[in-house]
Amino acid sequence: MDWYSQESFCKDLPSVPNPEIGIVLVTGATGYIGGRLVPELIGRGYNVRVMVRSYFLEYEERWPDAEIIVADALKISELKKALKGVSVAYYLIHSLLLGKKEFEQSDLQAVTNFRYIAEEQNLKRIIYLGALVNVEARLSDHLRSRINVAKILEQGKVPTTILQAAIIIGSGSASFEILENIVRNAPLYIIPPWANTLCQPISIRDVIKYLVGVLENSETTGKEFEIKKYIEFQPIRFKVALLRALSREEHDKIATRWSDAYPPAHELAIKLAELNDPPKFISSYSLKTEKDAGALFRSYCQIGGKNGLFQSNWMWHLRGMIDRIFMGVGTSRGRRSATSLRVNDVLDFWRVEELIQNQKLLLRAEMRLPGKAWLEFNIENEGQENRLRVIAYFKPEGLPGFLYWYNFLPLHYFIFKNLLKQLCKRS
């Protein structure tokens, strides 16, 4: 299965591709929406430039026909390079997962910078996917920020097309997973008064169609409208959208997931190979086996999510609960695919930092810690056998970091020895 490809959503779109418009920039391409939009634009022949905050080789493999440029919307000099020569830009940036004050300030600063540089570079259009809300109702900080972003873009000199969407239903979307979790796990659910409002769900397929469609319809330039209008095709009904999402999930074919960009600064996190000095603490355990390297690799690439540690999962979930208490990510993120991994995928409170087929898996901790931690699985050939090794790296921060490491060190022996046995058993 090629996890960097996806079924085309726009093959029956009535509009005609117009690659002659020039360079099309997609911001937020590593997120849920952007990750599905880029392949559609490339497939329709557009000259696509993808803006990311940090470079990974995986992006070249994922979008071989796109230009990858590293830039942060909070940095003017980098934005100038990203927007140079661009004709149309998709603005899909948001900082929701930062703290309350941080994300509001970050959102406003990023969009202000973007509007200013877009005007300077004489862009022809900006396309923004905003939120469909009842302005008379009490709004969350997130929705209020999305409205403010739209207003700032509208006030600029570059014509901006603003699409408004409510909850998005699709495999890997946060709205779908919340709904699925409630239905599967809560036989009775009492809706609080503040949540008793009507909404207009829309399929991820239709969202992508509209995003591509408005690009190919000049009548939408400089207009704001709810997703239903201007682009003539039959939207997918809610029930059908649910069934499609369930099908993709059951067949383990989720192209992008809401957790892909969570936390938002993960691309800027320091990597193990980037440390000036090796981590202070290293704990290594290994097991010799006759199992094939490919089978061992597939086995440890299935860690996390519903599998947890394969055995004694209560410890995995307990660590997740503790992390949530301290406002960490916990185990709520799960994993995108049950059987396949790619660089930057999340595994509950870990993220894939490096992946070498049939050799190595390096995970970076994203739970709350008094330091920085990594977990590595690797396979070394020793004649007729293979040595499966798991290594824990930890760089402490002050006294709490030292105490943390020594408190958990005795558990490493039992956890990792048992994990190695389970990995070999499942290979």
matplotlib code that plots the C-alpha trace (Angstrom):
import matplotlib.pyplot as plt

x = [0.0, 1.4, 0.5, 1.4, -1.3, -5.0, -8.1, -8.9, -11.8, -12.0, -12.2, -15.9, -15.5, -17.3, -14.7, -11.8, -8.1, -6.2, -2.5, -1.6, -2.4, 1.1, 2.5, -0.1, 1.1, -0.4, 0.3, -0.6, 0.1, 1.2, -2.3, -5.5, -6.9, -3.7, -2.3, -5.3, -5.5, -1.9, -2.2, -5.5, -3.8, -0.8, -3.1, -4.9, -1.6, -1.0, 2.5, 2.3, 4.6, 4.2, 5.2, 6.4, 8.1, 10.9, 12.3, 11.9, 12.9, 9.5, 7.9, 9.9, 8.6, 5.1, 4.9, 7.6, 6.0, 5.7, 8.2, 9.0, 9.9, 10.7, 9.1, 7.3, 4.4, 5.7, 8.9, 8.7, 12.0, 11.0, 7.5, 9.0, 10.8, 7.8, 5.5, 7.9, 6.4, 3.2, -0.1, -2.6, -2.2, -4.2, -4.2, -4.7, -2.6, -4.0, -2.4, -5.3, -3.2, -1.1, -2.3, -5.3, -3.4, -0.6, -2.8, -4.9, -1.8, 0.0, -3.0, -3.4, 0.4, 0.7, -2.2, -1.2, 2.3, 0.9, -1.5, 1.3, 3.7, 1.0, 0.3, 3.9, 4.4, 1.2, -0.6, -3.8, -5.8, -5.9, -8.2, -9.1, -11.1, -12.8, -15.6, -19.3, -20.8, -23.8, -22.3, -25.2, -24.2, -21.5, -18.3, -15.3, -11.8, -11.0, -14.0, -13.6, -10.0, -11.0, -13.5, -10.8, -8.4, -11.0, -11.6, -7.9, -7.6, -10.7, -9.3, -6.2, -5.6, -5.4, -8.8, -9.7, -12.1, -13.4, -15.2, -17.1, -17.4, -18.9, -17.8, -15.9, -16.7, -14.0, -11.6, -9.0, -11.0, -11.4, -15.2, -15.7, -13.5, -15.3, -18.7, -17.6, -16.2, -19.5, -21.6, -19.5, -18.8, -21.7, -25.1, -26.6, -25.2, -26.6, -26.1, -25.2, -27.2, -24.3, -23.8, -27.5, -27.1, -27.7, -24.7, -24.1, -21.6, -19.8, -17.7, -13.9, -14.3, -16.7, -14.4, -11.5, -13.8, -14.8, -11.2, -10.2, -13.4, -13.1, -9.6, -11.0, -14.0, -13.1, -16.6, -15.6, -12.7, -13.0, -16.2, -17.2, -19.8, -20.9, -19.8, -22.9, -22.8, -21.1, -19.5, -22.1, -21.9, -24.0, -22.6, -22.3, -25.1, -24.1, -24.9, -22.8, -19.9, -20.0, -20.1, -17.1, -15.1, -15.9, -14.9, -11.6, -10.9, -11.8, -9.6, -6.8, -6.5, -6.4, -4.4, -4.2, -5.3, -6.1, -3.1, -0.6, 0.1, -0.3, 1.4, 1.8, 5.5, 6.6, 8.4, 10.6, 11.4, 15.1, 16.0, 18.2, 20.8, 20.8, 21.9, 25.4, 26.2, 24.8, 21.9, 23.0, 21.2, 21.0, 19.4, 19.7, 18.2, 18.4, 17.3, 18.8, 16.4, 16.2, 13.2, 13.4, 14.4, 11.3, 9.0, 10.6, 10.4, 6.7, 6.1, 7.6, 6.0, 2.6, 3.3, 0.9, -2.7, -4.9, -1.9, -0.1, 2.9, 1.2, 1.0, 0.6, -1.1, -2.3, 1.1, 0.9, -2.6, -1.5, 1.3, -1.2, -3.5, -0.7, 0.3, -3.3, -3.4, -0.4, -2.1, -0.1, -1.3, -1.9, -3.1, -6.0, -4.1, -3.8, -2.2, -3.2, -2.7, -2.8, -0.2, 1.9, 4.1, 5.7, 7.9, 6.0, 3.2, 2.1, 1.9, -0.1, 2.5, 5.3, 6.1, 8.1, 11.4, 13.2, 12.2, 14.5, 12.8, 13.6, 16.3, 15.2, 12.3, 13.1, 10.4, 10.5, 8.5, 5.8, 4.5, 5.1, 8.7, 11.4, 13.7, 13.8, 13.4, 13.6, 12.9, 14.7, 14.1, 16.7, 17.8, 21.4, 22.4, 24.6, 25.3, 22.3, 20.4, 19.2, 19.6, 16.5, 17.4, 15.4, 17.2, 15.8, 17.6, 17.0, 18.4, 17.3, 16.5, 17.7, 17.2, 13.6, 15.0, 17.6, 14.9, 12.6, 15.1, 16.3, 12.7, 11.7, 15.0, 14.1, 10.9, 12.8, 14.2, 10.8, 9.0, 11.6, 12.6, 8.9, 8.4, 11.2, 9.7, 6.3, 7.8, 9.6, 6.5, 4.4, 6.9]
y = [0.0, 3.4, 5.6, 8.8, 8.3, 8.8, 8.2, 11.3, 13.3, 15.7, 13.3, 14.2, 18.0, 20.0, 22.8, 22.7, 22.7, 25.9, 25.2, 28.4, 30.5, 29.9, 28.8, 27.7, 27.8, 25.5, 26.4, 23.9, 21.1, 18.8, 19.1, 17.1, 19.3, 20.4, 16.9, 15.8, 19.0, 18.9, 15.5, 16.7, 19.9, 18.0, 15.5, 18.3, 19.6, 22.6, 23.9, 23.4, 24.8, 23.4, 25.5, 23.6, 24.8, 22.2, 19.9, 16.2, 13.8, 12.2, 15.3, 14.7, 11.2, 12.2, 15.0, 14.2, 16.6, 19.6, 22.3, 22.1, 25.4, 25.9, 28.9, 30.0, 32.5, 34.3, 35.2, 37.9, 37.0, 33.4, 34.3, 36.5, 33.6, 31.3, 33.8, 34.9, 34.3, 32.8, 33.5, 31.9, 30.8, 28.5, 29.8, 26.8, 27.8, 27.9, 27.6, 26.0, 23.6, 26.2, 27.8, 30.1, 33.4, 32.0, 30.6, 33.8, 36.0, 33.5, 33.3, 37.0, 37.6, 34.9, 36.1, 39.7, 38.8, 36.7, 39.4, 42.0, 39.9, 38.7, 42.3, 43.0, 40.1, 41.0, 37.7, 37.4, 35.4, 33.9, 31.0, 30.5, 27.7, 29.3, 28.2, 28.3, 29.8, 31.5, 34.9, 35.6, 32.5, 32.4, 31.5, 29.4, 31.0, 28.9, 29.9, 33.6, 33.4, 31.8, 34.7, 37.3, 35.6, 35.9, 39.5, 40.4, 38.6, 40.4, 43.8, 43.2, 44.3, 40.7, 39.3, 36.6, 33.7, 32.6, 29.2, 28.5, 24.9, 23.4, 19.9, 17.9, 14.2, 11.9, 9.1, 10.7, 13.9, 14.9, 15.4, 11.9, 10.3, 12.2, 11.2, 7.6, 7.4, 8.7, 6.3, 3.2, 3.9, 5.8, 4.1, 7.2, 10.7, 13.8, 16.9, 20.0, 23.1, 24.9, 22.1, 21.8, 23.6, 22.6, 22.2, 21.4, 18.5, 18.1, 15.3, 15.8, 14.8, 17.7, 20.1, 19.2, 19.5, 23.1, 24.1, 23.0, 24.2, 27.8, 27.9, 27.0, 29.4, 33.0, 34.1, 33.1, 35.5, 37.9, 36.4, 34.8, 32.0, 28.8, 25.6, 24.7, 27.3, 28.3, 24.9, 22.7, 19.1, 16.9, 16.9, 13.6, 13.0, 12.8, 9.1, 8.3, 10.4, 8.3, 5.0, 6.1, 7.2, 3.9, 1.9, 3.7, 3.2, -0.6, -1.1, 0.9, 3.4, 6.8, 9.2, 12.0, 12.4, 15.3, 14.4, 14.8, 18.4, 17.9, 19.5, 22.3, 22.9, 19.3, 20.1, 22.5, 20.0, 19.1, 15.8, 13.1, 13.6, 17.3, 17.2, 18.8, 16.1, 12.6, 12.1, 11.9, 8.6, 5.6, 2.2, -0.6, -4.1, -6.8, -10.2, -12.6, -14.3, -16.4, -14.3, -12.5, -8.8, -7.8, -9.6, -8.0, -4.6, -5.0, -6.2, -3.2, -0.8, -1.9, -0.6, 2.0, 2.7, -0.2, -2.5, -0.4, -2.5, -5.7, -6.9, -5.2, -2.4, -1.0, 0.6, 2.2, 3.6, 4.7, 6.7, 8.3, 9.2, 10.8, 12.8, 14.0, 15.1, 17.4, 18.7, 16.5, 14.6, 11.3, 8.3, 10.2, 10.6, 6.9, 6.2, 6.9, 3.4, 0.1, -1.6, 1.1, 4.1, 7.1, 9.8, 12.3, 9.8, 9.9, 6.8, 8.1, 10.2, 9.4, 10.6, 8.9, 10.8, 8.3, 5.2, 2.9, 0.0, -3.3, -1.7, 1.1, 3.0, 6.0, 7.6, 11.0, 11.6, 14.2, 13.5, 15.9, 15.2, 16.9, 16.5, 15.1, 11.4, 9.0, 5.3, 3.4, -0.1, -1.5, -4.8, -5.9, -8.9, -11.5, -14.3, -16.6, -14.6, -11.1, -9.1, -7.0, -4.1, -1.4, 1.7, 4.5, 7.9, 10.6, 14.2, 15.4, 19.0, 19.8, 17.8, 16.7, 15.1, 13.0, 11.9, 11.0, 8.8, 6.9, 6.3, 4.7, 2.9, -0.3, -0.6, -0.5, -4.0, -5.6, -3.4, -3.7, -7.4, -8.4, -6.1, -7.7, -11.2, -10.0, -8.5, -11.7, -13.7, -11.6, -11.5]
z = [0.0, -1.0, 1.9, 0.0, -2.6, -2.2, -4.2, -6.4, -5.0, -7.9, -10.9, -11.4, -10.6, -13.4, -13.5, -15.8, -14.6, -15.3, -14.7, -16.6, -13.6, -12.3, -8.9, -6.4, -2.8, -0.1, 3.5, 6.2, 3.8, 6.6, 8.3, 7.7, 4.9, 3.3, 3.1, 1.0, -1.1, -2.4, -4.3, -5.9, -7.2, -8.5, -10.2, -12.1, -13.4, -11.2, -10.4, -6.6, -3.9, -0.5, 2.6, 5.6, 8.8, 8.7, 6.0, 6.1, 3.3, 3.7, 2.1, -1.1, -1.2, -0.4, -3.0, -5.6, -8.1, -5.8, -4.8, -1.1, 0.7, 4.4, 5.9, 9.1, 8.7, 11.9, 10.1, 7.4, 5.7, 5.2, 4.0, 1.3, -0.1, 0.1, -1.7, -4.4, -7.8, -6.3, -8.1, -5.8, -2.1, 0.1, 3.6, 5.9, 8.9, 12.4, 15.8, 17.7, 19.7, 21.5, 24.7, 24.7, 24.5, 22.4, 19.7, 19.3, 19.1, 16.9, 14.5, 14.2, 13.7, 11.1, 9.0, 9.3, 8.1, 5.3, 4.1, 4.1, 2.1, -0.3, -1.1, -1.6, -3.9, -5.9, -5.5, -7.6, -5.0, -1.5, -0.7, 3.0, 4.6, 7.6, 10.0, 9.5, 12.7, 14.1, 14.9, 17.4, 19.5, 22.1, 20.2, 21.4, 21.3, 18.3, 16.2, 17.2, 16.0, 12.7, 12.1, 12.9, 10.5, 7.7, 8.5, 8.3, 4.9, 3.6, 4.5, 2.4, -1.2, -2.5, -3.4, -0.9, -1.4, 2.0, 2.3, 5.5, 6.7, 9.8, 11.1, 8.5, 8.3, 6.9, 7.9, 10.2, 11.0, 14.6, 14.2, 12.8, 15.5, 18.3, 16.9, 16.5, 20.0, 21.5, 19.5, 20.2, 23.9, 25.3, 25.2, 26.8, 26.2, 27.8, 25.6, 27.7, 26.9, 25.3, 22.8, 21.8, 18.5, 14.9, 12.5, 8.9, 8.5, 5.3, 3.8, 3.5, -0.2, -0.8, 1.1, -1.2, -4.2, -3.2, -2.5, -5.9, -7.6, -6.4, -7.8, -11.2, -11.0, -11.3, -10.1, -6.6, -6.4, -3.5, -2.2, 1.1, 1.1, 2.8, 1.1, -1.1, -3.7, -7.0, -7.7, -9.2, -8.1, -5.8, -2.2, -0.4, 2.2, 5.9, 6.1, 3.0, 4.4, 7.6, 5.7, 3.6, 6.6, 8.4, 5.3, 5.0, 8.7, 8.5, 5.5, 7.2, 4.4, 6.2, 4.1, 6.7, 10.3, 12.6, 14.8, 11.9, 13.1, 16.8, 18.6, 16.1, 16.8, 16.4, 13.1, 15.1, 17.9, 18.3, 16.8, 18.4, 15.7, 16.2, 19.9, 20.4, 23.0, 23.3, 25.8, 29.4, 30.0, 27.6, 28.4, 26.0, 25.8, 23.1, 22.1, 19.6, 17.3, 14.1, 12.9, 9.6, 9.7, 7.7, 10.1, 13.1, 11.5, 10.8, 14.3, 16.2, 13.7, 15.1, 18.6, 20.1, 19.4, 20.3, 20.6, 23.2, 24.5, 23.2, 26.9, 30.2, 28.4, 31.7, 32.1, 28.6, 29.4, 32.9, 31.5, 29.1, 31.9, 33.9, 30.9, 30.5, 34.1, 33.4, 30.2, 27.8, 24.7, 26.5, 24.4, 22.8, 19.5, 18.8, 15.4, 11.8, 10.5, 12.4, 10.2, 8.5, 9.6, 8.0, 9.3, 11.5, 12.3, 15.9, 18.1, 21.1, 23.1, 20.6, 17.1, 14.4, 13.9, 11.7, 9.8, 7.8, 6.2, 7.9, 10.1, 12.4, 14.0, 16.1, 18.2, 19.9, 23.1, 23.1, 26.6, 29.5, 30.7, 32.7, 29.7, 26.2, 25.4, 22.4, 22.0, 19.3, 17.8, 15.5, 14.0, 13.6, 11.5, 13.3, 10.8, 10.6, 13.3, 14.0, 17.1, 18.0, 20.2, 22.0, 23.3, 25.5, 25.4, 27.9, 28.2, 31.7, 32.5, 36.0, 39.2, 38.2, 35.1, 37.1, 39.6, 36.8, 35.1, 38.2, 39.4, 36.1, 35.4, 37.3, 35.3, 32.0, 32.5, 32.9, 30.3, 27.5, 28.1, 27.9, 24.9, 23.0, 23.7, 22.5, 19.3, 18.4, 19.2, 16.9, 14.1]

ax = plt.figure().add_subplot(projection="3d")
ax.plot(x, y, z, "-o")
ax.set_aspect("equal")
plt.show()
